[in-house]
Amino acid sequence: MSKKEIQEVLSRGVSEVLPKSEKLAELMEKKKIKLYLGIDPTGSLLTLGHGVVLKKLQQFADLGHHVILLVGNGTVRIGDPTGRDTTRPVLTDKEIKENFEDWKKQAGRILDFKKIEVKYNGDWLDKLSYADIVKLMGKVTVQQLMERDMFQKRLKDGKPIFGHEIMYPLLQGYDSVVMDVDLELGGTDQTFNMLMGRTLQRTYNDREKFVLATPIINGTDGRKMSKSYNNFVSLDEEPKEMFGKLMAIPDDVMEQYYEIFTEENMKEVKKKIKNTPRDAKVALAKHIVTWLHDAKSAEAGHQDFITKFVKKEVPDEMPEFKVGKSEIGILDLITDVTNFSPSKSEARRLVQQGGVTFNDKKIDDPNVTVKISGGEVLKVGKRKFGKITK
């Protein structure tokens, strides 16, 4: 590894390296380090937001370091309270296994599992004795554990904090001790947990553990990318839909996306965004769709975008959906027939916000029933078209 490669992986698309980036760089110049990313297999849909730390993990693997993906089948039984004001439901072993397979399939668009070792923290956490747990709890104070932002928020709001939730950072930190790692990766929302591992690594193994935090990105509406905001781009999004969503991101988000998801020179990127923002966004969308799918899909997504939004035409090709009756409620059509919306409540919101047209006529009443004779075109949002047949 050259110093330039080390500098690049430790700075580009990185929020901070603790305690010091320079010290970690020195270590990487001397040896191949051992590092890990921990994930709790909750079965969640993976988004481009998750892609930030996954891409960083793969970069370390490509440089030849010992990279571990740690499946938290032990910690998931507690549930990470990060960002939540309520406890998480407890999952069964079967659910955990199924969820990880789903997670792995999505993450496989970014991670090369031939270069990454997969471990499960249940292999050691499930074997901890009562004495081991008491010893572990004796390594930190309650005051340290209660410093977490979400715990402070719950206290302020008068909401409960359960004992097992306080244990979560300790158990995650213990993973670093058992695997004896040099570095842990995670989003900035995981910094508290990762630093707990640093504390325990010094206490148990008398050596340093570094922490690398990746940034939280904004979504298509400029707010933090979140499934609750419905402003996300999923990793397995259909290419045309992915391209369209990426073209919807605000201009001021582009620079962050370029830095994280491309390898382009940022001085040139800034010029491109300033002088030709539309072209810059097209190039960015093509790059990301090519990365997660392929170049052919990226070009198809571009052409589809031109047809739908530049020329403002109904696409020549669209999925067909059969309705076996002459009338149907618009919400049923959107959810049950076309699956253009995951729920009736979401479909209702789309209708009320003017995001649904039927045969080029805007539908603003969620209780309306539309007539079906065959050949009608349903448009939901900006990018979803469907031909209705009888």
LINHU-V46593 format. One record per backbone hydrogen bond with DSSP energy under -0.5 kcal/mol. NH is the residue of the N-H (numbers start at 1). CO is the residue of the C=O. If there is no record, write none. Layout:
nh=NH co=CO
nh=NH co=CO
//
This chain:
nh=6 co=2
nh=7 co=3
nh=8 co=4
nh=9 co=5
nh=10 co=6
nh=11 co=7
nh=11 co=8
nh=12 co=8
nh=14 co=11
nh=15 co=213
nh=16 co=213
nh=18 co=211
nh=24 co=20
nh=25 co=21
nh=26 co=22
nh=27 co=23
nh=28 co=24
nh=29 co=25
nh=30 co=26
nh=30 co=27
nh=31 co=27
nh=33 co=31
nh=35 co=33
nh=35 co=66
nh=36 co=183
nh=37 co=68
nh=38 co=185
nh=39 co=70
nh=41 co=39
nh=42 co=40
nh=48 co=233
nh=50 co=47
nh=51 co=47
nh=52 co=48
nh=52 co=49
nh=53 co=49
nh=54 co=50
nh=55 co=51
nh=56 co=52
nh=57 co=53
nh=58 co=54
nh=59 co=55
nh=60 co=56
nh=61 co=57
nh=62 co=58
nh=63 co=59
nh=64 co=61
nh=65 co=60
nh=66 co=33
nh=67 co=65
nh=68 co=35
nh=69 co=117
nh=70 co=37
nh=70 co=68
nh=71 co=69
nh=71 co=119
nh=72 co=39
nh=72 co=70
nh=73 co=71
nh=76 co=72
nh=77 co=74
nh=78 co=75
nh=79 co=75
nh=84 co=81
nh=96 co=92
nh=97 co=93
nh=98 co=94
nh=99 co=95
nh=100 co=96
nh=101 co=97
nh=102 co=98
nh=103 co=99
nh=104 co=100
nh=105 co=101
nh=106 co=102
nh=107 co=103
nh=108 co=104
nh=109 co=106
nh=110 co=107
nh=111 co=107
nh=113 co=111
nh=115 co=112
nh=117 co=67
nh=119 co=69
nh=119 co=117
nh=121 co=71
nh=123 co=120
nh=124 co=121
nh=125 co=121
nh=126 co=122
nh=127 co=124
nh=128 co=125
nh=133 co=129
nh=134 co=130
nh=135 co=131
nh=136 co=132
nh=137 co=133
nh=138 co=134
nh=139 co=136
nh=140 co=137
nh=145 co=141
nh=146 co=142
nh=147 co=144
nh=148 co=145
nh=152 co=148
nh=153 co=149
nh=154 co=150
nh=155 co=151
nh=156 co=152
nh=157 co=153
nh=158 co=154
nh=158 co=155
nh=159 co=154
nh=165 co=162
nh=166 co=162
nh=167 co=163
nh=168 co=164
nh=168 co=165
nh=169 co=165
nh=170 co=166
nh=171 co=167
nh=172 co=168
nh=173 co=169
nh=174 co=170
nh=175 co=171
nh=175 co=172
nh=176 co=172
nh=176 co=173
nh=177 co=173
nh=178 co=174
nh=179 co=175
nh=180 co=176
nh=181 co=176
nh=182 co=34
nh=183 co=34
nh=184 co=210
nh=185 co=36
nh=186 co=212
nh=188 co=214
nh=190 co=187
nh=191 co=188
nh=194 co=190
nh=195 co=191
nh=196 co=192
nh=197 co=193
nh=198 co=194
nh=199 co=195
nh=200 co=196
nh=201 co=197
nh=202 co=198
nh=203 co=199
nh=204 co=200
nh=205 co=201
nh=206 co=202
nh=207 co=201
nh=210 co=182
nh=211 co=18
nh=212 co=184
nh=213 co=16
nh=213 co=211
nh=214 co=186
nh=217 co=215
nh=219 co=223
nh=220 co=231
nh=222 co=219
nh=225 co=217
nh=230 co=226
nh=231 co=226
nh=235 co=46
nh=237 co=234
nh=242 co=238
nh=243 co=239
nh=244 co=240
nh=245 co=241
nh=246 co=242
nh=247 co=243
nh=248 co=244
nh=248 co=245
nh=249 co=246
nh=253 co=250
nh=254 co=250
nh=254 co=251
nh=257 co=253
nh=258 co=254
nh=259 co=255
nh=260 co=256
nh=261 co=257
nh=262 co=258
nh=269 co=265
nh=270 co=266
nh=271 co=267
nh=272 co=268
nh=273 co=269
nh=274 co=270
nh=275 co=271
nh=276 co=272
nh=280 co=276
nh=281 co=277
nh=282 co=278
nh=283 co=279
nh=284 co=280
nh=285 co=281
nh=286 co=282
nh=287 co=283
nh=288 co=284
nh=289 co=285
nh=290 co=286
nh=291 co=287
nh=292 co=288
nh=293 co=289
nh=298 co=294
nh=299 co=295
nh=300 co=296
nh=301 co=297
nh=302 co=298
nh=303 co=299
nh=304 co=300
nh=305 co=301
nh=306 co=302
nh=307 co=303
nh=308 co=304
nh=309 co=305
nh=310 co=305
nh=310 co=306
nh=311 co=306
nh=313 co=307
nh=319 co=385
nh=321 co=387
nh=323 co=389
nh=324 co=322
nh=328 co=370
nh=330 co=368
nh=331 co=366
nh=333 co=329
nh=334 co=330
nh=335 co=331
nh=336 co=332
nh=337 co=332
nh=338 co=333
nh=340 co=334
nh=341 co=334
nh=347 co=343
nh=348 co=344
nh=349 co=345
nh=350 co=346
nh=351 co=347
nh=352 co=348
nh=353 co=349
nh=354 co=351
nh=355 co=350
nh=357 co=379
nh=358 co=361
nh=359 co=377
nh=361 co=358
nh=362 co=360
nh=363 co=356
nh=364 co=362
nh=366 co=364
nh=368 co=365
nh=370 co=328
nh=372 co=326
nh=373 co=371
nh=375 co=388
nh=376 co=388
nh=378 co=376
nh=378 co=386
nh=379 co=357
nh=380 co=384
nh=381 co=355
nh=384 co=380
nh=385 co=383
nh=386 co=378
nh=387 co=319
nh=388 co=376
nh=388 co=386
nh=389 co=321
nh=389 co=387
//
